[in-house]
Amino acid sequence: MFSNNSWQQTTRPRDFSQALSAFMSAVYLWMVVGITISGLTAWFVSTRPEIVVYMLQNPFLFYGMIIAQLGLVIAITGWVQRMSVAMASFIYVTYATLVGFTFSSIFLVYTHASIASAFAVTAFAFAGLSVFGYTTKKDLGPIASFCIMGLFGMIGVMLVSLIFPSIMSNTMQMVYSAVGVIVFSGLTAYDTQRIKALQFQYASSGQARKGAIYGALVLYLDFINLFLSILRLMGDRR
């Protein structure tokens, strides 16, 4: 197996550029596939309110799907290199479908117009941030460290709010969402830069297709969390 350096040394600059372009194109294609699956699933389920109500009224089912989603994310991030491409693809598609089921409730909470607006804003913001992460020569590691600390802070607030729901006042929800926009904006740029660098590793080991699925999952998570934060900030409730 070649190391990253030896692989780069034995690859002509033009070939390397083409390989990187193909890899990132596959990453973005898989990410769009995941978002499309989640969006269509969420919309389809939302047209059947009885299904949404049934999920929300059955905590074992709802939280079971949440736990299943976490398990699938851990499976891909931890063992993607040991999986076949078919298995990694299946897990990714299954995860995106489950997210669609759990996200179906937003169609009952927010107006369709505000969901579309938030999605459009997210798409433009994500595109700009990802292009910046792809093209910048600056190391975005320090920004990522700051954003990860913010993410842990958000998780802490969320856990505390489960015990003391009263702390999530309207003002607190706005602050929480604003922090989410900042955190996932920074992570989008950083993760794009990191995935670009990972292309060396996956190409040298002949696992570029699985690497593309892994990269797509990372950017998919950034996108949907950025979308949710923007929706909470600008969305009109029914």
C-alpha positions as CSV (number, residue, x, y, z in Angstrom):
1,M,0.0,0.0,0.0
2,F,1.3,3.4,-0.9
3,S,1.6,6.2,1.6
4,N,0.0,9.6,0.8
5,N,3.4,11.1,-0.2
6,S,4.4,8.2,-2.4
7,W,1.0,8.2,-4.1
8,Q,1.3,11.9,-4.9
9,Q,4.9,11.4,-6.1
10,T,3.9,8.7,-8.6
11,T,0.9,10.7,-9.9
12,R,1.2,13.4,-12.5
13,P,-0.2,16.8,-11.5
14,R,-2.9,16.6,-14.2
15,D,-3.9,13.1,-13.2
16,F,-4.0,14.1,-9.5
17,S,-6.1,17.2,-10.3
18,Q,-8.6,15.0,-12.3
19,A,-8.7,12.4,-9.5
20,L,-9.4,15.1,-6.9
21,S,-12.1,16.7,-9.0
22,A,-13.8,13.3,-9.6
23,F,-13.6,12.5,-5.9
24,M,-15.2,15.8,-4.8
25,S,-17.8,15.5,-7.5
26,A,-18.8,12.1,-6.1
27,V,-18.9,13.5,-2.6
28,Y,-21.3,16.3,-3.6
29,L,-23.4,14.0,-5.7
30,W,-23.8,11.6,-2.8
31,M,-24.6,14.5,-0.5
32,V,-27.3,15.8,-2.9
33,V,-28.7,12.3,-3.1
34,G,-29.0,12.1,0.7
35,I,-30.6,15.5,1.0
36,T,-33.1,14.6,-1.8
37,I,-34.0,11.3,-0.2
38,S,-34.6,13.0,3.2
39,G,-36.6,15.9,1.7
40,L,-38.8,13.7,-0.4
41,T,-39.4,11.3,2.5
42,A,-40.2,14.1,4.9
43,W,-42.6,15.7,2.5
44,F,-44.3,12.4,1.7
45,V,-44.7,11.4,5.4
46,S,-46.0,14.9,6.2
47,T,-48.9,14.5,3.8
48,R,-50.1,11.8,6.1
49,P,-50.4,13.5,9.4
50,E,-51.6,10.3,11.1
51,I,-48.2,8.8,10.6
52,V,-46.4,11.9,12.1
53,V,-48.8,11.9,15.1
54,Y,-48.3,8.2,15.6
55,M,-44.5,8.7,15.6
56,L,-44.6,11.6,18.0
57,Q,-47.1,9.8,20.4
58,N,-44.9,6.7,20.5
59,P,-41.6,7.8,22.2
60,F,-40.1,4.3,21.8
61,L,-40.6,4.5,18.0
62,F,-39.4,8.1,17.7
63,Y,-36.3,7.7,19.9
64,G,-35.7,4.3,18.5
65,M,-35.3,6.0,15.0
66,I,-33.0,8.6,16.6
67,I,-30.8,5.9,18.1
68,A,-30.8,4.0,14.8
69,Q,-29.6,7.1,13.0
70,L,-26.8,7.6,15.5
71,G,-25.8,3.9,15.1
72,L,-25.7,4.2,11.3
73,V,-23.6,7.4,11.5
74,I,-21.2,5.6,13.8
75,A,-21.1,2.6,11.5
76,I,-20.1,4.7,8.5
77,T,-17.6,7.0,10.2
78,G,-16.0,4.2,12.2
79,W,-15.9,1.3,9.8
80,V,-16.5,2.6,6.2
81,Q,-13.1,1.3,5.1
82,R,-14.0,-2.3,6.2
83,M,-17.4,-2.2,4.4
84,S,-18.1,-3.0,0.8
85,V,-19.3,-0.1,-1.4
86,A,-22.8,-1.6,-1.6
87,M,-23.0,-1.9,2.2
88,A,-21.8,1.7,2.8
89,S,-24.3,2.9,0.2
90,F,-27.2,1.0,1.8
91,I,-26.4,2.4,5.2
92,Y,-26.1,5.9,3.9
93,V,-29.5,5.7,2.0
94,T,-31.2,4.1,5.1
95,Y,-29.9,6.9,7.3
96,A,-31.1,9.6,4.9
97,T,-34.5,7.9,4.8
98,L,-34.8,7.7,8.6
99,V,-33.9,11.4,8.9
100,G,-36.7,12.2,6.5
101,F,-39.2,10.4,8.8
102,T,-38.1,12.3,11.8
103,F,-37.9,15.6,9.9
104,S,-41.5,15.2,8.6
105,S,-42.8,17.1,11.6
106,I,-41.3,20.4,10.5
107,F,-43.9,20.5,7.7
108,L,-46.6,20.6,10.4
109,V,-44.8,23.2,12.4
110,Y,-43.5,25.7,9.8
111,T,-45.2,27.0,6.6
112,H,-44.1,25.5,3.3
113,A,-43.0,28.9,2.1
114,S,-40.7,29.5,5.1
115,I,-39.2,25.9,4.7
116,A,-38.5,26.6,1.1
117,S,-36.9,30.0,1.9
118,A,-34.7,28.5,4.7
119,F,-33.6,25.7,2.3
120,A,-32.7,28.2,-0.4
121,V,-30.7,30.4,2.1
122,T,-29.0,27.2,3.4
123,A,-28.1,26.0,-0.1
124,F,-26.5,29.3,-1.1
125,A,-24.7,29.7,2.2
126,F,-23.5,26.1,2.1
127,A,-22.2,26.4,-1.4
128,G,-20.2,29.6,-0.6
129,L,-18.8,28.1,2.6
130,S,-17.8,24.8,0.9
131,V,-16.2,26.6,-2.0
132,F,-14.2,28.7,0.5
133,G,-13.1,25.6,2.4
134,Y,-12.1,23.9,-0.9
135,T,-10.1,26.8,-2.3
136,T,-8.5,28.4,0.8
137,K,-4.9,27.7,1.6
138,K,-5.3,28.7,5.2
139,D,-5.5,26.0,7.8
140,L,-9.1,26.0,9.1
141,G,-8.2,23.8,12.1
142,P,-8.4,26.6,14.7
143,I,-11.8,27.6,13.4
144,A,-12.9,24.0,13.7
145,S,-11.7,23.8,17.3
146,F,-13.8,26.8,18.2
147,C,-16.9,25.4,16.4
148,I,-16.5,22.1,18.1
149,M,-16.5,23.8,21.5
150,G,-19.6,25.6,20.4
151,L,-21.2,22.3,19.3
152,F,-20.5,20.7,22.7
153,G,-22.0,23.8,24.3
154,M,-25.2,23.4,22.2
155,I,-25.4,19.7,23.1
156,G,-25.1,20.6,26.8
157,V,-27.9,23.2,26.5
158,M,-30.1,20.7,24.8
159,L,-29.6,18.1,27.5
160,V,-30.2,20.6,30.3
161,S,-33.4,21.7,28.5
162,L,-34.7,18.2,28.6
163,I,-34.6,18.4,32.4
164,F,-35.5,22.1,32.7
165,P,-37.6,22.9,29.6
166,S,-38.3,26.5,30.9
167,I,-34.8,27.6,30.1
168,M,-35.6,27.4,26.4
169,S,-37.4,30.7,26.2
170,N,-38.0,32.4,22.9
171,T,-34.9,34.5,23.4
172,M,-32.8,31.5,24.3
173,Q,-34.1,29.6,21.3
174,M,-33.0,32.5,19.0
175,V,-29.5,32.6,20.6
176,Y,-29.3,28.8,20.3
177,S,-30.2,28.9,16.7
178,A,-27.8,31.8,16.0
179,V,-25.0,29.8,17.6
180,G,-25.9,26.9,15.5
181,V,-25.6,28.9,12.3
182,I,-22.1,30.1,13.3
183,V,-21.0,26.6,14.4
184,F,-22.2,24.7,11.3
185,S,-21.0,27.4,9.0
186,G,-17.5,27.0,10.3
187,L,-17.7,23.2,10.3
188,T,-18.9,23.3,6.6
189,A,-15.8,25.1,5.5
190,Y,-13.5,23.0,7.7
191,D,-15.0,19.7,6.7
192,T,-14.8,20.5,3.0
193,Q,-11.1,21.2,3.5
194,R,-10.6,18.0,5.5
195,I,-12.5,15.8,3.0
196,K,-10.4,17.3,0.2
197,A,-7.2,16.3,2.1
198,L,-8.7,12.8,2.8
199,Q,-8.8,12.1,-0.9
200,F,-5.1,11.4,-0.8
201,Q,-5.7,8.6,1.8
202,Y,-8.6,7.0,0.0
203,A,-7.0,7.2,-3.4
204,S,-3.8,5.6,-2.2
205,S,-5.7,2.7,-0.7
206,G,-8.0,2.3,-3.7
207,Q,-11.1,3.1,-1.7
208,A,-12.1,6.4,-3.3
209,R,-15.8,5.4,-3.7
210,K,-16.2,4.6,0.0
211,G,-14.4,7.8,0.9
212,A,-16.9,9.7,-1.2
213,I,-19.8,8.2,0.8
214,Y,-18.0,9.1,4.0
215,G,-17.4,12.7,2.9
216,A,-20.9,13.0,1.7
217,L,-22.3,12.0,5.1
218,V,-20.1,14.6,6.9
219,L,-21.2,17.4,4.6
220,Y,-24.8,16.1,4.7
221,L,-24.8,16.5,8.5
222,D,-23.4,20.0,8.3
223,F,-26.1,20.9,5.7
224,I,-29.1,19.6,7.6
225,N,-28.0,21.1,10.9
226,L,-27.3,24.5,9.2
227,F,-30.7,24.3,7.6
228,L,-32.5,23.6,11.0
229,S,-30.7,26.5,12.6
230,I,-31.7,28.9,9.8
231,L,-35.2,27.6,9.8
232,R,-35.6,28.2,13.6
233,L,-34.3,31.7,13.0
234,M,-36.4,32.8,10.0
235,G,-39.2,30.2,9.8
236,D,-42.9,31.2,10.2
237,R,-44.8,28.8,12.4
238,R,-48.3,27.7,11.5
